[in-house]
Amino acid sequence: MAVDVYINFNGNCREAVEFYAEVFGTEKPKIMTYGDVPPNPEHSLPEGSEDLVMHARLNIRGSNFMFSDVPPGTRFVAGNNISLSISSRDLDEVKSLFHKLKEGGTVGMELQETFWSKCYGNLTDKFGIEWQVNHESDDIKM
């Protein structure tokens, strides 16, 4: 289990990911846009945000770096646009880590099933560090 870096951008994520791929000589990045996301009637996508990057990943010298544009309607704060992402195939470990990290912190999204994971949540711990906790399985690929 590794801890990965997750970097948010303010509308220029595609440009940044392509730049980093070239700089570090990685494979061409696979990019998922907000328009690629299955529709959710409870959370409609703001017009004009379909081409923003929802998720991209590069492996840079053995470390995973993940990227996205801030979700539509979310405030971008330069300098606070990096979070740590931890994934595990052990569902109990995912739940345990999330509940330990949230003590004294603030939950952004409670653990729940998403279209990319059977169990995902995010939070800011009591020290101000943002974490994304994700259950990784073979049946859901992203």
Backbone hydrogen bonds in HBPLUS format (Angstrom, degrees):
<---DONOR---> <-ACCEPTOR-->    atom                        ^
c    i                          cat <-CA-CA->   ^        H-A-AA   ^      H-
h    n   atom  resd res      DA  || num        DHA   H-A  angle D-A-AA Bond
n    s   type  num  typ     dist DA aas  dist angle  dist       angle   num
A0004-ASP N   A0085-SER O   2.69 MM  81  4.93 176.0  1.69 158.2 157.0     1
A0085-SER N   A0004-ASP O   2.71 MM  81  4.93 169.0  1.73 145.9 149.5     2
A0066-MET N   A0005-VAL O   2.83 MM  61  6.16 168.7  1.84 161.2 165.1     3
A0006-TYR N   A0083-SER O   2.73 MM  77  5.03 153.1  1.81 165.0 160.7     4
A0083-SER N   A0006-TYR O   2.72 MM  77  5.03 159.7  1.76 148.5 155.8     5
A0007-ILE N   A0066-MET O   2.79 MM  59  6.24 162.4  1.82 156.0 155.9     6
A0068-SER N   A0007-ILE O   3.08 MM  61  6.58 140.6  2.24 154.2 157.9     7
A0008-ASN N   A0081-ASN O   2.71 MM  73  5.00 167.1  1.72 155.3 158.9     8
A0009-PHE N   A0068-SER O   2.75 MM  59  6.14 140.7  1.91 144.0 155.5     9
A0070-VAL N   A0009-PHE O   2.76 MM  61  5.90 150.5  1.84 176.6 168.3    10
A0016-ALA N   A0012-ASN O   3.10 MM   4  6.37 157.8  2.15 148.2 154.8    11
A0017-VAL N   A0013-CYS O   2.81 MM   4  6.04 168.9  1.82 168.1 169.5    12
A0018-GLU N   A0014-ARG O   3.01 MM   4  6.14 168.0  2.03 152.8 156.3    13
A0019-PHE N   A0015-GLU O   2.98 MM   4  6.09 149.6  2.07 141.3 150.2    14
A0020-TYR N   A0016-ALA O   2.86 MM   4  6.16 164.8  1.88 157.0 160.0    15
A0021-ALA N   A0017-VAL O   2.89 MM   4  6.06 156.3  1.95 149.6 156.6    16
A0022-GLU N   A0018-GLU O   3.11 MM   4  6.28 153.0  2.19 140.1 146.6    17
A0023-VAL N   A0019-PHE O   2.87 MM   4  6.13 167.3  1.88 156.7 160.5    18
A0024-PHE N   A0020-TYR O   2.94 MM   4  5.98 168.4  1.96 151.3 153.8    19
A0025-GLY N   A0021-ALA O   2.91 MM   4  5.60 109.6  2.42 130.7 144.9    20
A0026-THR N   A0021-ALA O   2.98 MM   5  4.93 146.0  2.10 136.2 144.2    21
A0025-GLY N   A0022-GLU O   3.32 MM   3  5.04 152.1  2.41  95.1 103.2    22
A0032-MET N   A0055-HIS O   2.89 MM  23  5.24 172.8  1.89 164.0 166.0    23
A0054-MET N   A0032-MET O   2.73 MM  22  5.63 152.3  1.81 139.7 149.1    24
A0055-HIS N   A0032-MET O   3.09 MM  23  5.24 159.1  2.14 145.7 145.7    25
A0036-ASP N   A0033-THR O   2.99 MM   3  5.19 146.9  2.10 102.9 112.8    26
A0034-TYR N   A0052-LEU O   2.95 MM  18  5.91 149.1  2.04 156.7 163.2    27
A0037-VAL N   A0034-TYR O   3.27 MM   3  5.38 155.8  2.33 102.8 109.9    28
A0035-GLY N   A0050-GLU O   2.90 MM  15  4.01 143.4  2.03 133.1 123.7    29
A0043-HIS N   A0040-ASN O   2.97 MM   3  5.42 147.2  2.08 114.6 124.0    30
A0049-SER N   A0046-PRO O   3.21 MM   3  5.91 150.7  2.30 143.6 142.8    31
A0052-LEU N   A0049-SER O   3.18 MM   3  5.40 157.8  2.23 107.9 114.7    32
A0069-ASP N   A0053-VAL O   2.76 MM  16  5.25 176.1  1.76 147.0 148.1    33
A0056-ALA N   A0067-PHE O   3.00 MM  11  5.13 128.6  2.27 143.6 148.0    34
A0067-PHE N   A0056-ALA O   2.85 MM  11  5.13 154.9  1.91 146.4 149.7    35
A0058-LEU N   A0065-PHE O   2.86 MM   7  5.31 159.7  1.91 156.3 163.2    36
A0065-PHE N   A0058-LEU O   2.84 MM   7  5.31 164.5  1.86 164.9 169.5    37
A0060-ILE N   A0063-SER O   2.81 MM   3  5.28 153.9  1.88 163.9 156.7    38
A0063-SER N   A0060-ILE O   3.09 MM   3  5.28 164.4  2.12 112.1 117.0    39
A0074-THR N   A0071-PRO O   2.89 MM   3  5.44 149.4  1.98 149.8 148.5    40
A0080-ASN N   A0077-VAL O   2.97 MM   3  5.50 156.8  2.02 132.9 140.3    41
A0084-LEU N   A0130-GLU O   2.95 MM  46  6.26 171.0  1.95 150.8 149.4    42
A0132-GLN N   A0084-LEU O   2.81 MM  48  6.22 144.3  1.94 151.8 158.5    43
A0086-ILE N   A0132-GLN O   2.82 MM  46  6.23 164.2  1.84 171.6 174.0    44
A0134-ASN N   A0086-ILE O   2.97 MM  48  6.25 157.5  2.02 158.2 161.1    45
A0088-SER N   A0134-ASN O   3.06 MM  46  6.60 149.1  2.15 159.4 169.0    46
A0136-GLU N   A0088-SER O   2.81 MM  48  5.47 167.2  1.83 131.9 136.2    47
A0093-GLU N   A0090-ASP O   3.07 MM   3  5.30 119.7  2.45 101.5 116.1    48
A0094-VAL N   A0090-ASP O   3.05 MM   4  6.44 155.4  2.11 152.9 160.2    49
A0095-LYS N   A0091-LEU O   3.06 MM   4  6.34 166.0  2.08 154.3 156.7    50
A0096-SER N   A0092-ASP O   2.93 MM   4  6.08 160.6  1.96 147.5 153.4    51
A0097-LEU N   A0093-GLU O   2.88 MM   4  6.01 172.1  1.88 156.8 158.7    52
A0098-PHE N   A0094-VAL O   3.05 MM   4  6.18 166.2  2.07 150.7 154.8    53
A0099-HIS N   A0095-LYS O   3.03 MM   4  6.19 169.0  2.04 151.8 154.6    54
A0100-LYS N   A0096-SER O   2.97 MM   4  6.14 154.1  2.04 151.1 158.4    55
A0101-LEU N   A0097-LEU O   2.87 MM   4  5.99 166.2  1.89 155.2 159.2    56
A0102-LYS N   A0098-PHE O   2.98 MM   4  6.11 145.0  2.11 148.3 157.3    57
A0103-GLU N   A0100-LYS O   3.36 MM   3  5.66 154.6  2.43 105.5 112.4    58
A0105-GLY N   A0102-LYS O   2.82 MM   3  4.79 164.5  1.85 122.8 124.8    59
A0106-THR N   A0124-THR O   2.80 MM  18  5.20 158.1  1.85 152.8 160.0    60
A0124-THR N   A0106-THR O   2.80 MM  18  5.20 161.7  1.83 152.3 158.5    61
A0108-GLY N   A0122-ASN O   2.88 MM  14  5.39 150.7  1.97 128.8 136.5    62
A0109-MET N   A0122-ASN O   3.05 MM  13  5.13 164.5  2.08 141.9 139.8    63
A0122-ASN N   A0109-MET O   3.00 MM  13  5.13 148.1  2.10 130.0 139.8    64
A0112-GLN N   A0120-TYR O   2.89 MM   8  5.43 143.5  2.02 134.6 144.0    65
A0120-TYR N   A0112-GLN O   2.87 MM   8  5.43 150.9  1.95 138.4 145.6    66
A0114-THR N   A0117-SER O   2.75 MM   3  5.16 172.3  1.76 162.4 165.1    67
A0135-HIS N   A0119-CYS O   2.80 MM  16  5.23 144.8  1.93 157.5 166.4    68
A0121-GLY N   A0133-VAL O   2.99 MM  12  5.42 149.2  2.09 151.8 158.7    69
A0133-VAL N   A0121-GLY O   2.85 MM  12  5.42 173.9  1.85 166.3 168.4    70
A0123-LEU N   A0131-TRP O   2.96 MM   8  5.42 155.9  2.02 150.3 157.1    71
A0131-TRP N   A0123-LEU O   2.77 MM   8  5.42 164.7  1.79 164.8 168.3    72
A0125-ASP N   A0129-ILE O   2.81 MM   4  5.38 161.9  1.84 152.4 149.0    73
A0128-GLY N   A0125-ASP O   2.87 MM   3  5.37 167.8  1.89 124.1 126.0    74
